[in-house]
Amino acid sequence: MISDLQKFLLEKPEISLTNEQIKNINAARRVVLDVIEKNKTVYGINTGFGKLSHIKIDKKDLQKLQENLLRSHACGVDKPVDTEIVSLVMYLKVKNLSNGNSGCSIEVVNKIIELLNKEIFPKIPRRGSVGASGDLAPLAHMSLPLIGEGEVFYQGKFVNASELVRDGVYQPVELGPKDGLSLINGTQYSTALLCHGILKARKILSLAEVAVSMSIEADMATDVPFREEIHKVRKQVGQQRVAKNIRNLLKFSEITKSHKNCEKVQDPYCYRCTPQVLGMVRDTLDFVEQIAEREIDAVTDNPLVFPEENNIFSGGNFHAEPIAMAADYLSIALTECGNISERRIANLTDTTMSGLPPFLVESSGINSGFMIAHVTAAALTAENRTMANPASVETVSTSANQEDHVSMAPNAGLKLLRIINNLKKIIWIEMMAAAQGIDFRRPLKSGIGVQLGYEKVRESVKFLDQDRIMYHDIEQSEKILSDNKFFENLKKIMNNK
């Protein structure tokens, strides 16, 4: 479950195998060893890989075969992914192998667990996988330290794994039949990227609801479009939830009450259609979570071992199409979240729309106020639109046309994380602009949820009375997702009936 991954990242508990998992791993291993004993020919156990699967490997070379697999496939490029993502990859790989359908040795699984518990994180370059046959390059980089090779992040710096072996921090494991293939064949890298994105998207979506509630007050928009009756007849689940959340965030707002009889007839769509837009984003996130949770518990390497049948079958569970399409779908949804946020920033900074000082600053002209903060939000929004183009419709034939249709799930996952990082800044700029607008509406009091968001902004961003260097203020967005207490308080307010 996604919630288990979140708990794992927050609490960093020691990982161990259950008796049932040990039993499953050993049962599958016996089937693999039986193949070797009887000199049968089975793909990945005593053959070459991909286009070289027709070449049978001598029994004396099987360890070398598996070690060479890790070395030859470690072809990743670009900056390494964060250790949080690496730890998710390792955690997911342990779950995959412990189902007992991979046939790897228990020593290999325990070695991953040992490195994870000692916070020895393999260096995984972020690019180089097409998402079939599994995440070969990233998982090869993850696996090299198990045999004492490659690089790891340990105690605050990158070091060669061989140095830790030399210093007695851990001892490498010897690979047996199918061990290397079990390690690198699977969707754990793509799944880790998606899950990491989901965990961030959960918080950002709640933050977006705070931002729109703040903007409603700052722009003196009406709260009528969020009435329960309107959304009940549409019957869309996410839409009803967003409307309820906004109602709760605006509860006890003196600002919204103060202009109930004003001359405005209707507000722009970016206010009154927010439940319809963000509601679909929420529904998309729920759908994508279901796909991810299935993959968390899945077995995705090849070939697969079925101890109860004493058989081994080759298939295509390594193909990460479900993850690729889910990541693309979520990317599209979150891009829309940024699109509508940017429109509210535009409204707030436009004095003809909001009635607030031009660009939200007194003495405009000599002061530009939020003019270029909005431009930054517009640039990030446009970049997200470009990246929202799906990666999953791209495919490049590899391995001499043996692996001729691939998912590009890692590309989809990496794009998703970039979109999320941009979106976090867009939402934060809206919150800053809305907080500025709310200050012009004082002494009227804000709704309870709006006040929480306002105070969060004012913790690090002071009122803009005259121009200053604003990128320092925008950079405060980097801290927002790590404030778990803020999100706990937010959840309490939103969950009120």
MOSUL-V723756 format. One record per residue. N is the residue number from 0. RES is the residue in three letters. PHI is phi in degrees with one decimal (NA if undefined). PSI is psi in whole degrees, -180 to 180 (NA if undefined). D_LAST is the distance of its C-alpha to the last C-alpha in Angstrom with 2 decimals. Layout:
N_RES_PHI_PSI_D_LAST, N_RES_PHI_PSI_D_LAST
//
This chain:
0_MET_NA_149_26.94, 1_ILE_-59.2_-39_25.77, 2_SER_-63.1_-32_23.82, 3_ASP_-66.6_-39_27.21, 4_LEU_-65.3_-40_28.87, 5_GLN_-63.3_-44_26.41, 6_LYS_-62.7_-41_27.03, 7_PHE_-61.0_-44_30.74, 8_LEU_-69.6_-36_30.84, 9_LEU_-77.8_-43_28.99, 10_GLU_-95.8_-20_30.71, 11_LYS_48.3_56_34.04, 12_PRO_-73.9_159_34.86, 13_GLU_-70.4_138_38.35, 14_ILE_-100.7_141_38.71, 15_SER_-150.8_160_40.93, 16_LEU_-86.0_145_41.79, 17_THR_-82.1_165_41.00, 18_ASN_-59.0_-38_43.93, 19_GLU_-65.2_-42_42.74, 20_GLN_-64.9_-42_42.69, 21_ILE_-60.5_-44_46.15, 22_LYS_-61.4_-43_47.43, 23_ASN_-65.6_-43_46.14, 24_ILE_-62.7_-46_47.63, 25_ASN_-66.8_-35_50.98, 26_ALA_-64.3_-44_51.21, 27_ALA_-68.0_-35_50.85, 28_ARG_-64.3_-37_53.27, 29_ARG_-62.0_-35_55.93, 30_VAL_-65.2_-43_55.86, 31_VAL_-63.4_-46_56.50, 32_LEU_-65.4_-30_59.31, 33_ASP_-66.5_-36_60.84, 34_VAL_-59.6_-45_61.13, 35_ILE_-66.6_-44_63.10, 36_GLU_-61.6_-39_65.23, 37_LYS_-92.5_4_66.22, 38_ASN_57.4_35_66.74, 39_LYS_-76.0_161_64.51, 40_THR_-106.6_116_63.40, 41_VAL_-134.1_131_59.62, 42_TYR_-52.7_134_57.90, 43_GLY_84.2_-16_56.48, 44_ILE_-99.1_-48_58.11, 45_ASN_-137.3_35_61.77, 46_THR_-131.4_171_61.79, 47_GLY_-72.2_-175_61.15, 48_PHE_-120.8_153_57.90, 49_GLY_60.5_-126_56.93, 50_LYS_-67.3_-15_60.15, 51_LEU_-96.5_17_62.13, 52_SER_-68.7_-14_60.83, 53_HIS_-80.5_-9_64.30, 54_ILE_-92.4_119_65.86, 55_LYS_-83.9_140_66.08, 56_ILE_-105.4_135_65.94, 57_ASP_-64.8_148_68.34, 58_LYS_-55.7_-38_66.99, 59_LYS_-70.3_-15_68.30, 60_ASP_-104.2_7_66.27, 61_LEU_-66.4_-38_62.83, 62_GLN_-65.0_-44_61.56, 63_LYS_-60.9_-39_62.90, 64_LEU_-57.1_-48_61.24, 65_GLN_-70.7_-39_57.78, 66_GLU_-66.2_-44_58.37, 67_ASN_-62.3_-32_59.75, 68_LEU_-59.8_-45_56.69, 69_LEU_-65.6_-45_54.50, 70_ARG_-65.7_-46_57.02, 71_SER_-70.2_-28_57.67, 72_HIS_-91.5_-6_54.04, 73_ALA_-81.4_73_52.90, 74_CYS_-118.0_26_53.28, 75_GLY_-68.9_156_50.01, 76_VAL_-134.4_168_50.14, 77_ASP_83.1_180_48.22, 78_LYS_-61.6_149_46.16, 79_PRO_-71.7_152_44.67, 80_VAL_-74.4_161_40.95, 81_ASP_-62.1_155_38.91, 82_THR_-63.6_-26_39.21, 83_GLU_-61.2_-43_35.51, 84_ILE_-69.2_-40_36.32, 85_VAL_-60.3_-43_39.58, 86_SER_-64.5_-35_37.91, 87_LEU_-66.0_-41_35.54, 88_VAL_-58.4_-47_38.66, 89_MET_-64.7_-43_40.39, 90_TYR_-61.1_-46_37.45, 91_LEU_-67.3_-35_37.08, 92_LYS_-65.7_-40_40.86, 93_VAL_-60.9_-44_40.95, 94_LYS_-61.4_-43_38.30, 95_ASN_-60.8_-50_40.35, 96_LEU_-69.9_-31_43.64, 97_SER_-78.6_-3_42.43, 98_ASN_-70.4_-21_41.58, 99_GLY_84.9_28_45.32, 100_ASN_-121.6_10_46.22, 101_SER_-101.4_-34_47.76, 102_GLY_84.2_10_50.86, 103_CYS_-78.4_167_50.93, 104_SER_-78.3_152_52.21, 105_ILE_-67.1_-26_50.01, 106_GLU_-62.7_-38_51.74, 107_VAL_-65.5_-46_50.26, 108_VAL_-62.2_-44_46.67, 109_ASN_-64.9_-29_47.24, 110_LYS_-71.0_-38_48.67, 111_ILE_-60.9_-45_45.53, 112_ILE_-61.1_-43_43.55, 113_GLU_-60.0_-47_46.07, 114_LEU_-63.6_-40_45.80, 115_LEU_-63.7_-46_42.02, 116_ASN_-67.6_-29_41.98, 117_LYS_-88.5_4_44.64, 118_GLU_55.0_45_42.67, 119_ILE_-101.7_105_45.60, 120_PHE_-105.8_117_44.11, 121_PRO_-57.0_146_46.42, 122_LYS_-81.6_114_46.92, 123_ILE_-115.1_105_45.53, 124_PRO_-59.8_143_46.51, 125_ARG_-76.1_-20_43.73, 126_ARG_-120.1_154_45.87, 127_GLY_131.3_3_48.32, 128_SER_-116.2_141_46.42, 129_VAL_-103.0_4_46.15, 130_GLY_76.7_24_43.75, 131_ALA_177.0_129_46.40, 132_SER_-81.5_88_48.32, 133_GLY_75.9_-179_45.40, 134_ASP_-89.5_71_44.81, 135_LEU_-59.2_-55_48.44, 136_ALA_-65.7_-52_49.12, 137_PRO_-58.3_-42_45.94, 138_LEU_-72.9_-27_46.17, 139_ALA_-66.2_-42_49.89, 140_HIS_-64.0_-38_49.18, 141_MET_-61.9_-34_46.62, 142_SER_-89.0_-25_49.29, 143_LEU_-53.7_-43_52.39, 144_PRO_-62.3_-21_51.66, 145_LEU_-62.9_-30_51.64, 146_ILE_-103.5_15_55.37, 147_GLY_83.8_18_55.86, 148_GLU_-121.9_175_55.93, 149_GLY_78.4_-168_53.83, 150_GLU_-119.7_155_51.79, 151_VAL_-137.8_157_48.85, 152_PHE_-100.2_117_46.58, 153_TYR_-143.3_126_47.20, 154_GLN_52.0_46_46.68, 155_GLY_89.0_4_45.89, 156_LYS_-153.3_160_48.54, 157_PHE_-84.3_133_49.90, 158_VAL_-138.7_161_52.92, 159_ASN_-70.5_136_55.01, 160_ALA_-57.6_-33_53.96, 161_SER_-60.8_-29_57.64, 162_GLU_-67.0_-40_57.53, 163_LEU_-68.6_-37_54.89, 164_VAL_-63.7_-45_56.98, 165_ARG_-60.8_-37_60.05, 166_ASP_-85.3_2_58.36, 167_GLY_78.5_17_57.22, 168_VAL_-67.8_-38_53.45, 169_TYR_-158.3_166_53.28, 170_GLN_-113.3_140_55.74, 171_PRO_-68.7_161_55.60, 172_VAL_-103.6_150_55.31, 173_GLU_-91.7_133_57.93, 174_LEU_-86.4_138_56.78, 175_GLY_-110.5_-168_57.97, 176_PRO_-54.6_132_57.90, 177_LYS_69.0_-6_54.78, 178_ASP_-58.9_-49_53.06, 179_GLY_-63.7_-42_53.16, 180_LEU_-66.0_-40_52.06, 181_SER_-61.4_-34_49.11, 182_LEU_-70.9_-43_48.04, 183_ILE_-97.6_-11_48.22, 184_ASN_-94.0_112_47.34, 185_GLY_158.8_173_43.59, 186_THR_-107.5_20_40.50, 187_GLN_-64.7_-34_39.15, 188_TYR_-67.3_-49_39.69, 189_SER_-59.7_-42_37.97, 190_THR_-65.8_-39_35.10, 191_ALA_-62.8_-42_34.75, 192_LEU_-61.2_-46_34.61, 193_LEU_-63.5_-47_31.89, 194_CYS_-63.5_-40_29.78, 195_HIS_-61.9_-40_30.26, 196_GLY_-65.3_-41_29.12, 197_ILE_-61.7_-45_25.97, 198_LEU_-61.4_-39_24.98, 199_LYS_-72.4_-40_25.59, 200_ALA_-63.1_-35_23.96, 201_ARG_-54.2_-49_20.60, 202_LYS_-70.2_-42_20.64, 203_ILE_-64.8_-35_22.26, 204_LEU_-66.7_-40_19.75, 205_SER_-63.4_-39_16.93, 206_LEU_-64.1_-37_19.58, 207_ALA_-63.3_-37_20.27, 208_GLU_-69.0_-35_16.77, 209_VAL_-64.5_-44_17.32, 210_ALA_-60.9_-45_20.76, 211_VAL_-67.1_-36_19.92, 212_SER_-64.7_-40_17.45, 213_MET_-64.2_-41_20.36, 214_SER_-67.2_-35_22.79, 215_ILE_-58.5_-44_20.97, 216_GLU_-68.5_-47_21.45, 217_ALA_-60.7_-38_24.94, 218_ASP_-91.5_0_26.10, 219_MET_52.3_46_24.49, 220_ALA_-81.1_158_23.03, 221_THR_-81.2_152_20.86, 222_ASP_-95.6_2_17.10, 223_VAL_-59.2_-42_17.77, 224_PRO_-62.5_-6_18.19, 225_PHE_-103.8_8_14.53, 226_ARG_-62.9_145_13.44, 227_GLU_-58.7_-40_11.66, 228_GLU_-57.7_-40_14.91, 229_ILE_-61.7_-44_17.11, 230_HIS_-84.5_-24_15.67, 231_LYS_-64.4_-38_15.16, 232_VAL_-77.7_-16_18.92, 233_ARG_-78.3_-31_19.88, 234_LYS_72.1_8_18.42, 235_GLN_-83.7_126_18.49, 236_VAL_-64.1_-51_15.94, 237_GLY_-62.4_-40_16.15, 238_GLN_-59.2_-45_16.12, 239_GLN_-64.2_-38_12.82, 240_ARG_-66.9_-44_11.31, 241_VAL_-63.6_-44_13.20, 242_ALA_-60.0_-43_12.29, 243_LYS_-62.5_-44_8.51, 244_ASN_-60.3_-43_9.69, 245_ILE_-66.7_-40_12.11, 246_ARG_-58.9_-44_10.03, 247_ASN_-67.8_-37_8.15, 248_LEU_-68.1_-31_11.71, 249_LEU_-89.3_-2_13.25, 250_LYS_-57.0_134_11.24, 251_PHE_69.8_21_14.11, 252_SER_-76.3_121_16.74, 253_GLU_-75.7_-27_20.05, 254_ILE_-67.2_-46_21.63, 255_THR_-68.2_-31_19.71, 256_LYS_-72.6_-26_20.25, 257_SER_-70.4_-16_23.89, 258_HIS_-129.2_31_25.09, 259_LYS_-63.5_-28_23.44, 260_ASN_-110.1_30_26.99, 261_CYS_-77.3_176_28.76, 262_GLU_-81.0_-12_31.32, 263_LYS_-62.9_135_29.40, 264_VAL_-94.3_-50_28.83, 265_GLN_-143.0_149_27.05, 266_ASP_-92.0_162_26.22, 267_PRO_-57.5_159_27.73, 268_TYR_-56.7_-32_26.27, 269_CYS_-63.6_-16_25.33, 270_TYR_-98.0_-60_22.47, 271_ARG_-75.3_-15_21.49, 272_CYS_-102.9_10_22.06, 273_THR_-58.1_-43_20.21, 274_PRO_-61.4_-36_17.43, 275_GLN_-68.5_-37_20.38, 276_VAL_-79.9_-57_22.30, 277_LEU_-67.8_-25_19.90, 278_GLY_-63.0_-41_18.15, 279_MET_-69.9_-32_21.58, 280_VAL_-63.1_-43_22.08, 281_ARG_-63.8_-44_19.06, 282_ASP_-62.2_-38_20.46, 283_THR_-64.2_-45_23.84, 284_LEU_-60.7_-42_22.78, 285_ASP_-61.7_-43_21.32, 286_PHE_-63.8_-46_24.63, 287_VAL_-64.0_-37_26.77, 288_GLU_-59.4_-39_25.16, 289_GLN_-61.4_-44_26.26, 290_ILE_-61.3_-46_29.78, 291_ALA_-64.4_-41_29.91, 292_GLU_-67.0_-33_28.82, 293_ARG_-64.1_-40_31.57, 294_GLU_-70.7_-32_34.03, 295_ILE_-58.4_-40_33.15, 296_ASP_-94.8_7_34.38, 297_ALA_-87.5_163_37.19, 298_VAL_-109.4_120_40.94, 299_THR_-128.2_22_42.26, 300_ASP_-101.7_-171_45.84, 301_ASN_-161.2_139_49.10, 302_PRO_-73.0_167_51.09, 303_LEU_-104.7_144_48.91, 304_VAL_-105.8_134_50.26, 305_PHE_-123.6_91_49.62, 306_PRO_-57.8_-36_51.19, 307_GLU_-64.1_-26_50.77, 308_GLU_-101.8_-4_52.99, 309_ASN_52.2_48_55.11, 310_ASN_-141.9_162_54.72, 311_ILE_-131.3_129_53.70, 312_PHE_-124.5_140_52.43, 313_SER_-91.6_140_52.10, 314_GLY_-151.5_-153_49.20, 315_GLY_-133.4_30_46.91, 316_ASN_-64.2_-14_43.66, 317_PHE_-73.0_-13_44.31, 318_HIS_-73.0_121_43.53, 319_ALA_-93.8_28_40.26, 320_GLU_-55.2_-42_39.49, 321_PRO_-59.1_-39_35.96, 322_ILE_-71.1_-41_35.14, 323_ALA_-60.2_-50_36.97, 324_MET_-69.3_-35_35.24, 325_ALA_-65.2_-43_31.76, 326_ALA_-64.3_-41_32.48, 327_ASP_-63.8_-43_33.83, 328_TYR_-62.2_-44_30.85, 329_LEU_-66.7_-36_28.45, 330_SER_-60.5_-43_30.93, 331_ILE_-62.4_-45_30.84, 332_ALA_-62.5_-46_27.04, 333_LEU_-70.0_-29_26.90, 334_THR_-63.8_-40_29.82, 335_GLU_-63.1_-36_27.87, 336_CYS_-59.5_-42_25.12, 337_GLY_-70.7_-37_28.00, 338_ASN_-56.9_-47_29.55, 339_ILE_-77.0_-29_26.71, 340_SER_-65.7_-44_26.22, 341_GLU_-59.4_-36_29.96, 342_ARG_-65.6_-36_29.78, 343_ARG_-70.5_-38_27.31, 344_ILE_-60.1_-43_29.68, 345_ALA_-60.2_-41_32.49, 346_ASN_-65.4_-42_30.79, 347_LEU_-64.1_-37_30.14, 348_THR_-84.5_-11_33.77, 349_ASP_-95.2_107_35.25, 350_THR_-60.5_-29_35.86, 351_THR_-69.8_-23_36.48, 352_MET_-92.9_-41_32.93, 353_SER_-98.7_-24_30.98, 354_GLY_76.4_3_33.26, 355_LEU_-87.0_164_33.17, 356_PRO_-55.1_146_36.49, 357_PRO_-53.1_128_38.09, 358_PHE_56.7_25_36.75, 359_LEU_65.0_31_34.56, 360_VAL_-143.0_140_37.51, 361_GLU_-68.4_158_39.74, 362_SER_54.7_45_43.42, 363_SER_-66.0_148_42.75, 364_GLY_116.2_-69_46.04, 365_ILE_-71.8_-26_47.26, 366_ASN_-113.1_136_43.76, 367_SER_-94.7_-14_42.16, 368_GLY_56.6_-128_38.71, 369_PHE_-90.6_15_36.21, 370_MET_-54.7_-52_38.69, 371_ILE_-86.8_-20_39.53, 372_ALA_-61.8_-39_36.16, 373_HIS_-66.5_-39_35.08, 374_VAL_-61.0_-41_38.23, 375_THR_-60.5_-45_37.31, 376_ALA_-61.4_-39_33.89, 377_ALA_-64.8_-40_35.79, 378_ALA_-64.6_-43_38.26, 379_LEU_-66.7_-38_35.65, 380_THR_-63.3_-44_33.89, 381_ALA_-64.8_-40_37.27, 382_GLU_-62.8_-41_38.11, 383_ASN_-62.8_-38_34.93, 384_ARG_-61.1_-41_35.90, 385_THR_-63.4_-45_39.28, 386_MET_-74.2_-16_37.91, 387_ALA_-72.6_-11_35.47, 388_ASN_-59.3_130_38.57, 389_PRO_-66.7_137_38.37, 390_ALA_-82.2_-25_40.53, 391_SER_-71.2_-13_40.36, 392_VAL_-89.1_-5_42.77, 393_GLU_-87.2_141_45.39, 394_THR_-152.3_139_47.82, 395_VAL_-129.7_127_51.11, 396_SER_-68.7_135_53.56, 397_THR_-130.1_175_54.47, 398_SER_52.7_53_56.81, 399_ALA_52.6_42_59.73, 400_ASN_69.7_7_57.64, 401_GLN_-72.7_-42_56.70, 402_GLU_-104.7_81_53.09, 403_ASP_-99.8_1_52.97, 404_HIS_-143.5_120_49.28, 405_VAL_-125.1_164_46.74, 406_SER_-92.6_-28_43.00, 407_MET_59.3_30_42.87, 408_ALA_-59.8_-41_39.57, 409_PRO_-61.2_-39_40.32, 410_ASN_-61.8_-41_40.88, 411_ALA_-63.7_-41_37.57, 412_GLY_-68.1_-42_35.83, 413_LEU_-65.8_-39_37.68, 414_LYS_-62.3_-42_36.86, 415_LEU_-57.7_-45_33.16, 416_LEU_-66.6_-35_33.28, 417_ARG_-68.1_-40_35.20, 418_ILE_-62.2_-43_32.71, 419_ILE_-62.6_-41_29.86, 420_ASN_-64.4_-40_31.99, 421_ASN_-66.0_-43_32.65, 422_LEU_-62.2_-39_29.05, 423_LYS_-57.0_-41_28.02, 424_LYS_-71.1_-39_30.59, 425_ILE_-60.7_-49_29.60, 426_ILE_-62.4_-40_25.95, 427_TRP_-64.3_-40_27.27, 428_ILE_-62.3_-40_29.69, 429_GLU_-61.7_-43_26.96, 430_MET_-62.7_-41_25.04, 431_MET_-61.5_-47_28.38, 432_ALA_-64.2_-42_29.19, 433_ALA_-66.7_-40_25.84, 434_ALA_-60.8_-40_26.18, 435_GLN_-62.4_-45_29.68, 436_GLY_-64.9_-40_28.53, 437_ILE_-60.9_-37_25.87, 438_ASP_-61.3_-29_28.74, 439_PHE_-76.8_-11_30.57, 440_ARG_-97.6_-2_27.74, 441_ARG_-68.1_152_27.91, 442_PRO_-89.7_10_27.83, 443_LEU_-60.4_140_24.64, 444_LYS_-86.4_150_21.59, 445_SER_-87.9_165_19.18, 446_GLY_-64.4_162_15.41, 447_ILE_-63.8_-38_14.11, 448_GLY_-76.5_-36_13.99, 449_VAL_-62.8_-42_17.18, 450_GLN_-61.5_-38_18.85, 451_LEU_-62.1_-45_18.30, 452_GLY_-65.8_-42_19.98, 453_TYR_-59.3_-47_22.59, 454_GLU_-65.1_-34_23.56, 455_LYS_-63.1_-42_23.88, 456_VAL_-63.9_-47_26.36, 457_ARG_-71.8_-11_28.18, 458_GLU_-60.2_-34_28.78, 459_SER_-129.2_-12_31.45, 460_VAL_-126.8_114_32.02, 461_LYS_-83.1_164_33.34, 462_PHE_-55.9_138_33.40, 463_LEU_-90.5_94_36.07, 464_ASP_-87.7_-24_38.55, 465_GLN_-155.0_165_41.38, 466_ASP_-57.9_140_42.10, 467_ARG_-146.7_174_42.02, 468_ILE_-71.6_113_42.06, 469_MET_-92.6_-12_38.53, 470_TYR_-66.0_-26_38.72, 471_HIS_-62.7_-40_38.14, 472_ASP_-66.0_-43_34.76, 473_ILE_-66.2_-34_33.89, 474_GLU_-63.4_-19_35.01, 475_GLN_-63.5_-15_32.20, 476_SER_-61.6_-25_30.03, 477_GLU_-65.4_-20_31.76, 478_LYS_-93.2_-19_29.93, 479_ILE_-63.0_-42_26.34, 480_LEU_-72.0_-18_25.48, 481_SER_-87.4_-4_26.95, 482_ASP_-85.5_82_24.65, 483_ASN_-65.6_-31_22.43, 484_LYS_-64.1_-41_21.05, 485_PHE_-58.9_-46_19.80, 486_PHE_-70.8_-31_17.96, 487_GLU_-64.5_-46_16.50, 488_ASN_-64.7_-38_15.13, 489_LEU_-63.0_-44_13.92, 490_LYS_-61.0_-40_12.09, 491_LYS_-60.9_-44_10.27, 492_ILE_-65.5_-44_9.20, 493_MET_-67.6_-31_8.33, 494_ASN_-84.0_-1_6.34, 495_ASN_-64.3_145_3.78, 496_LYS_-86.9_NA_0.00
//
